[in-house]
Every structure is written in C-alpha cells, then in structure tokens.
C-alpha cells in the first residue's frame, strides 16, 4: 500500500493511492497515518477497505509528510562508503547516530528554507525507514518484522552549522523544513529488497546524486537491530539511513543551495519530491 497525508499544514488528512494512482480519503477508516495505523491491526483494516467507496482527492492537493506523530527522527551518518570517501572520512566501525528535530519534518514538496545566517545549505537524498511496532533488543534476523514501510526523505543539512561550529551535528540538521518526508509511505510488502533501490537527486535539472541502497555500509536490518540495543523504537519513529555521494559539500569546488534553486529527488518505487529553495521569511 502507498499511504499519504494531504491538506494544509497542521490539518492533514490520511489517504491512500488506489490502483490508478488516485488519492482516496481514508478519514472514515483511520484518524491519521500515525503509529496506531501502522500496527498490524491498523494496516489490516486499511488493506481490507474497498477503495472505490472512498472519496477522491484532487491531484493538486498539497501532500504533507506521510507520517504523523513521529517521536524520534534518527539519522545514520556516513552509511555509504562512497559518500564517506567524498567527505574525506573513514567508514565508521559502527553506525554513526544523530538526531534530527521532529520540527524539521514537512511535506515532500514543501520548500527548503534557507535559515538566517546560512552559507552552506546542502542536500541529501535518503531512504527513510518507518517503524511499525515497538522494537527493543531485536536481532538482525528479526529486525524487518518491526518495519512498517519506507519513504523518500531529504536530509537537508547546513554544513557550517553542522561541522564548523562547536558541538554535535544536530543544529546543522534540524532547521525548519530540513526534513521532507514522502510523498508516500510504502508498506513493507511492496518493497522486495530495500538494499537494491536506485536513488537520485537533481539541482536545477542537473543530476548531482545517482546511487543505490546497495552501497549502504550497514543494512536496514542491521540499523534497526543496532538502534534497538540503545533505545526503544516506537511506531511512527523515522530512521533516515544515509546518503550516496554527490552532496554539495563533496563537489569541487563545493556547491550549496541558494534561493531560487529547485531540488528534485526520488527513490525507486517510493515516489519523487520537488522543492523550491527560498529564504526564511521570518
């Protein structure tokens, strides 16, 4: 299934794509696309619905982030060997973990907002993993049972905030509109192999990233199991699993985003995002 959320920011409704790619309003079936919906029982109720009986949603309706009520937005750094190389860093001996503020989450086509004082806002196409049930101390062999589905995310990053100023990475990763998620939450059964998905990103029509989840250092199953040794993962939590090479910081010379730029990105089977880059209006 391909689950969506649509409507004005803060007032999104749950939806689902039918066989023709039309969004249908799921409000009569579930309250929202949240952790409760992602339970086995919740997904069975959605799967049993006759979509033809649900109202159609206009194709030009805004899409919100495909998951609501996210408690944790966990990111894995340097999880592609070729991206680590372009960053001038060694492949880490264990997954690098950092957190992205949930206030950064926005819709897949909402703008990238350049924050005040930013000089180095960068792009990162990533595979997002959405947790479907509580996971604690799970084995790698069982880890995929705790995954509800997958989505595209843009792990937008301000490199000066992230690297050149004191402290950890979080402040360079958590600015408003630095976490586009969607367009769809594609449930697990529709993704035959999350370690074999092509992924790409363009800036102003020029392809900057052209990679595959096949080059991940630590697989989805490994990452879910690893994280669960340190913290409980809850339904609706999002794990952003790293980016392939081609980020702005890795260009020679480095290239960063400016107001007026357009970023497009996608992952095989998970849909496409498009973002205008704007200055912070506040």
Backbone torsions as a table, in degrees:
resi	resn	phi	psi	omega
1	UNK	NA	151.3	175.4
2	UNK	-117.3	106.4	-176.5
3	UNK	-97.8	143.1	-177.8
4	UNK	-137.0	167.9	170.3
5	UNK	-131.1	136.3	-172.3
6	UNK	-136.7	154.7	177.8
7	UNK	119.9	-176.2	-177.0
8	UNK	-66.8	152.0	179.0
9	UNK	-55.2	129.1	-180.0
10	UNK	86.4	-8.5	-179.6
11	UNK	-131.2	30.9	-177.5
12	UNK	-68.3	150.0	175.9
13	UNK	-114.4	156.1	178.3
14	UNK	-77.7	146.4	178.2
15	UNK	-148.5	174.3	-179.9
16	UNK	-148.5	146.7	175.0
17	UNK	-85.2	132.2	174.7
18	UNK	-87.0	-176.2	-174.8
19	UNK	-62.2	-23.0	179.8
20	UNK	-93.1	1.5	-178.9
21	UNK	84.5	9.4	177.1
22	UNK	-84.7	137.1	176.7
23	UNK	-77.8	132.3	175.8
24	UNK	-114.9	141.7	-178.1
25	UNK	-77.0	119.1	-178.2
26	UNK	-95.9	9.7	-173.5
27	UNK	-58.1	-28.2	-179.9
28	UNK	-79.6	-8.2	-176.5
29	UNK	-108.2	-44.0	-179.6
30	UNK	-136.4	156.5	179.6
31	UNK	-73.4	-36.0	-176.2
32	UNK	-166.9	168.8	171.0
33	UNK	-89.8	88.5	-174.5
34	UNK	-134.2	-175.2	-178.7
35	UNK	-55.6	-38.9	179.7
36	UNK	-61.7	-42.4	179.6
37	UNK	-65.0	-30.3	-175.0
38	UNK	-82.1	-1.0	173.5
39	UNK	-66.3	161.6	178.1
40	UNK	-56.3	-42.6	-179.9
41	UNK	-64.7	-43.7	-178.9
42	UNK	-63.4	-43.7	-179.7
43	UNK	-69.0	-33.9	176.3
44	UNK	-64.0	-39.4	179.5
45	UNK	-63.9	-40.3	178.6
46	UNK	-67.2	-44.8	-177.4
47	UNK	-63.1	-28.4	-178.2
48	UNK	-82.8	-3.9	-175.6
49	UNK	-78.2	137.7	172.9
50	UNK	-80.1	102.6	-172.5
51	UNK	-64.9	-24.8	-178.9
52	UNK	-66.4	-17.0	179.4
53	UNK	-88.3	-5.6	-176.4
54	UNK	-93.7	147.3	179.9
55	UNK	-62.4	142.6	174.2
56	UNK	-78.4	150.4	178.0
57	UNK	-112.8	135.8	-178.8
58	UNK	-57.7	139.3	-176.9
59	UNK	-64.3	-21.4	-177.8
60	UNK	-94.1	9.0	177.8
61	UNK	-70.5	138.6	178.6
62	UNK	-60.9	139.5	172.8
63	UNK	-97.5	131.9	173.9
64	UNK	-91.3	-179.5	172.4
65	UNK	-57.1	141.3	-170.3
66	UNK	-76.9	-2.0	177.1
67	UNK	-136.4	142.4	177.8
68	UNK	-118.3	163.4	175.8
69	UNK	68.1	27.1	179.9
70	UNK	-65.6	123.6	179.3
71	UNK	-84.1	-38.0	-179.4
72	UNK	-133.0	134.9	173.1
73	UNK	-117.0	96.9	-173.0
74	UNK	-102.2	134.9	-179.6
75	UNK	-120.1	149.1	178.0
76	UNK	-112.0	120.7	-177.6
77	UNK	-93.2	149.9	173.9
78	UNK	53.6	42.9	-175.9
79	UNK	-95.7	8.6	172.4
80	UNK	-124.4	124.7	-174.6
81	UNK	-58.8	-38.3	-177.7
82	UNK	-72.1	-29.5	175.1
83	UNK	-72.7	-39.5	176.4
84	UNK	-58.9	-40.8	-179.8
85	UNK	-63.5	-42.7	-179.4
86	UNK	-69.3	-22.2	177.8
87	UNK	-86.0	-4.7	-179.2
88	UNK	73.2	26.6	-175.8
89	UNK	-124.1	153.0	178.1
90	UNK	-76.3	152.8	172.1
91	UNK	-64.4	127.3	-175.7
92	UNK	-70.0	147.7	179.7
93	UNK	-71.9	-18.3	172.9
94	UNK	-139.6	159.9	178.6
95	UNK	-55.9	135.9	174.4
96	UNK	-85.3	124.0	-176.2
97	UNK	-111.6	132.7	167.6
98	UNK	-144.2	162.9	-177.4
99	UNK	-108.7	144.9	173.9
100	UNK	-113.1	132.4	-178.9
101	UNK	-60.5	137.9	179.2
102	UNK	-66.5	-17.9	176.7
103	UNK	-69.9	-10.9	176.0
104	UNK	-78.4	-16.8	-173.9
105	UNK	-67.8	135.3	176.9
106	UNK	-151.7	-178.8	-177.7
107	UNK	-72.1	161.9	-174.0
108	UNK	-65.3	-25.4	-179.0
109	UNK	-114.0	10.7	174.2
110	UNK	-70.9	152.9	-173.7
111	UNK	-67.2	154.3	164.7
112	UNK	-82.7	122.0	-177.6
113	UNK	-101.3	120.2	177.1
114	UNK	-75.8	115.2	-176.3
115	UNK	-72.3	159.8	178.7
116	UNK	-57.6	131.3	178.8
117	UNK	85.0	0.2	-178.2
118	UNK	-76.0	138.4	174.2
119	UNK	-122.7	-16.9	-169.4
120	UNK	-139.5	56.9	176.1
121	UNK	-78.4	127.5	-170.2
122	UNK	-123.6	168.7	-177.5
123	UNK	-116.0	154.7	175.3
124	UNK	-157.4	105.9	172.9
125	UNK	-73.9	132.9	-177.4
126	UNK	-144.4	152.2	171.6
127	UNK	-83.9	121.2	175.7
128	UNK	-97.4	135.7	176.3
129	UNK	-107.9	128.5	-179.8
130	UNK	-108.1	126.1	-177.5
131	UNK	-79.2	140.5	-176.9
132	UNK	-107.7	-23.0	177.7
133	UNK	-151.1	158.1	-174.6
134	UNK	-56.1	130.4	-179.4
135	UNK	-124.6	123.7	176.8
136	UNK	-145.6	125.7	-179.6
137	UNK	55.2	42.7	180.0
138	UNK	-87.2	150.1	177.9
139	UNK	-80.6	160.4	176.2
140	UNK	-63.5	-34.8	-180.0
141	UNK	-63.4	-31.2	-177.3
142	UNK	-100.7	-4.4	-167.9
143	UNK	-60.4	-36.0	-174.7
144	UNK	-68.2	-18.9	176.9
145	UNK	-66.2	-17.0	-177.3
146	UNK	-97.5	-0.3	179.6
147	UNK	-92.7	124.7	175.9
148	UNK	-83.1	-38.9	-177.9
149	UNK	178.5	-167.0	-171.3
150	UNK	-136.0	158.2	177.2
151	UNK	-153.5	165.0	171.0
152	UNK	-83.3	140.1	169.1
153	UNK	-137.6	149.7	172.9
154	UNK	-107.3	108.0	179.1
155	UNK	-83.7	73.5	-178.5
156	UNK	-62.9	139.8	-171.9
157	UNK	-138.9	137.0	172.1
158	UNK	-101.2	105.9	-169.4
159	UNK	-67.5	-34.9	178.2
160	UNK	-66.0	-43.6	177.4
161	UNK	-63.4	-39.5	-173.4
162	UNK	-72.2	-44.8	-166.5
163	UNK	-111.5	-37.4	-169.5
164	UNK	-90.7	-11.4	178.9
165	UNK	-109.6	153.8	-171.8
166	UNK	-62.3	151.9	175.3
167	UNK	105.6	-164.0	-176.0
168	UNK	-91.9	-177.5	-172.8
169	UNK	-76.1	-18.3	-166.7
170	UNK	-54.2	-42.1	-175.0
171	UNK	-69.8	-20.9	175.5
172	UNK	-87.5	-1.7	-175.8
173	UNK	-117.8	-7.5	-164.3
174	UNK	-116.0	10.9	179.6
175	UNK	-62.9	159.0	179.4
176	UNK	-55.8	138.7	178.8
177	UNK	61.6	32.7	175.0
178	UNK	-102.5	17.0	-178.0
179	UNK	-147.1	67.7	176.6
180	UNK	-70.7	129.0	-179.7
181	UNK	-129.9	128.0	179.2
182	UNK	131.8	-165.9	16.3
183	UNK	-76.2	-24.8	-173.8
184	UNK	-121.9	154.4	162.0
185	UNK	-99.6	109.2	-177.3
186	UNK	-93.7	118.5	-174.0
187	UNK	-67.9	155.6	-167.1
188	UNK	-53.8	-39.0	-174.3
189	UNK	-67.4	-16.8	179.8
190	UNK	-86.7	-8.6	-178.8
191	UNK	-112.1	101.7	-173.6
192	UNK	-63.7	-39.5	-177.6
193	UNK	-148.4	101.9	-179.8
194	UNK	-66.9	-10.3	178.3
195	UNK	-96.6	19.6	178.3
196	UNK	-146.9	54.0	-179.0
197	UNK	-118.7	127.2	175.7
198	UNK	-74.0	150.2	-177.3
199	UNK	-147.4	149.0	-174.1
200	UNK	-153.6	162.3	175.2
201	UNK	-152.9	138.5	175.6
202	UNK	-122.7	152.1	171.9
203	UNK	-123.7	119.1	-177.3
204	UNK	53.9	37.8	176.4
205	UNK	85.2	-7.0	180.0
206	UNK	-95.4	126.7	-179.0
207	UNK	-71.2	123.2	-179.6
208	UNK	-107.9	-38.3	177.9
209	UNK	-120.4	134.5	-178.8
210	UNK	-149.3	89.3	-171.0
211	UNK	-137.7	-164.4	-178.6
212	UNK	-152.1	146.3	175.1
213	UNK	-65.7	-10.1	177.7
214	UNK	-63.9	-21.2	-178.0
215	UNK	-96.8	11.8	172.8
216	UNK	-59.0	139.7	173.3
217	UNK	-73.2	-49.7	-179.1
218	UNK	-113.3	121.5	-174.2
219	UNK	-69.2	167.7	176.1
220	UNK	-55.3	-48.2	-178.4
221	UNK	-60.6	-42.3	180.0
222	UNK	-64.1	-44.7	-176.9
223	UNK	-63.7	-44.9	-179.9
224	UNK	-62.2	-46.4	178.5
225	UNK	-61.7	-46.3	-177.7
226	UNK	-59.8	-49.4	-179.2
227	UNK	-61.1	-36.4	-176.1
228	UNK	-69.5	-11.7	175.6
229	UNK	-78.2	-19.7	-174.9
230	UNK	-110.1	-24.5	-177.3
231	UNK	-154.8	150.7	172.2
232	UNK	-72.7	133.8	173.0
233	UNK	-97.1	135.2	-174.6
234	UNK	-116.7	156.7	177.7
235	UNK	-53.7	130.7	-178.5
236	UNK	95.3	-13.0	174.5
237	UNK	-63.7	146.4	-178.6
238	UNK	-117.5	133.9	174.4
239	UNK	-117.9	118.7	176.3
240	UNK	-96.6	121.9	-159.0
241	UNK	-97.6	11.8	177.1
242	UNK	107.6	167.5	-172.4
243	UNK	-127.4	147.3	174.1
244	UNK	-76.9	175.8	-178.3
245	UNK	-67.1	164.1	178.0
246	UNK	114.1	8.0	177.8
247	UNK	-70.0	163.2	-176.9
248	UNK	-60.6	-38.6	-179.3
249	UNK	-60.7	-27.5	-177.1
250	UNK	-88.5	-3.9	179.4
251	UNK	-73.6	158.5	179.0
252	UNK	-124.0	100.3	0.0
253	UNK	-77.2	167.0	179.0
254	UNK	-56.9	147.4	180.0
255	UNK	-129.3	132.0	-178.7
256	UNK	-127.4	168.2	-174.5
257	UNK	-81.9	148.2	176.8
258	UNK	-134.8	154.7	175.3
259	UNK	-52.2	136.0	-177.3
260	UNK	102.1	-19.5	176.4
261	UNK	-70.1	158.2	176.1
262	UNK	-127.3	127.1	179.7
263	UNK	-112.4	131.6	173.7
264	UNK	-127.5	143.3	-177.2
265	UNK	-155.3	157.0	179.3
266	UNK	-164.7	164.6	175.7
267	UNK	-132.8	138.9	-177.8
268	UNK	-48.9	120.8	176.8
269	UNK	81.6	-6.8	-174.5
270	UNK	-112.6	-1.3	175.6
271	UNK	98.7	-178.2	-172.3
272	UNK	-129.5	144.5	173.7
273	UNK	-114.3	154.7	173.3
274	UNK	-142.1	127.4	-176.5
275	UNK	-132.0	128.4	167.4
276	UNK	-79.8	142.5	177.8
277	UNK	-98.4	125.7	-177.0
278	UNK	-133.0	160.0	172.9
279	UNK	-77.5	152.2	178.8
280	UNK	-64.0	120.7	-177.4
281	UNK	-76.1	-9.1	-175.8
282	UNK	-94.0	NA	NA
